[in-house]
């Protein structure tokens, strides 16, 4: 992490993903094949929207997982805007 970045990490202990699934997870309408009885009726657009919003703000988002049954981790990195010099002087 650099001084001018904010990093948010979200981890879960869910069903995890294979390396192949991670490559597609940010594509619109992509869904990881769920275990029997785990369907939640999602459309598969959430992570695609996250990526688009984060990138629109100059950031990045990464997904990782150690494999099936081992959960997933998502790391969002966003630039931190600094206050203009005149604003800093006013707030001091």
Rosetta blueprint (number, residue, H / E / L):
1 X L
2 X L
3 X L
4 X L
5 X E
6 X E
7 X E
8 X E
9 X E
10 X E
11 X E
12 X E
13 X L
14 X L
15 X L
16 X L
17 X L
18 X L
19 X H
20 X H
21 X H
22 X H
23 X H
24 X H
25 X L
26 X L
27 X L
28 X L
29 X L
30 X L
31 X L
32 X L
33 X L
34 X L
35 X L
36 X L
37 X L
38 X L
39 X L
40 X L
41 X L
42 X L
43 X L
44 X L
45 X L
46 X H
47 X H
48 X H
49 X H
50 X H
51 X H
52 X H
53 X H
54 X H
55 X H
56 X H
57 X L
58 X L
59 X L
60 X E
61 X E
62 X E
63 X E
64 X E
65 X L
66 X L
67 X L
68 X L
69 X L
70 X L
71 X L
72 X E
73 X E
74 X E
75 X E
76 X E
77 X E
78 X E
79 X E
80 X L
81 X L
82 X L
83 X L
84 X L
85 X H
86 X H
87 X H
88 X H
89 X H
90 X H
91 X H
92 X L
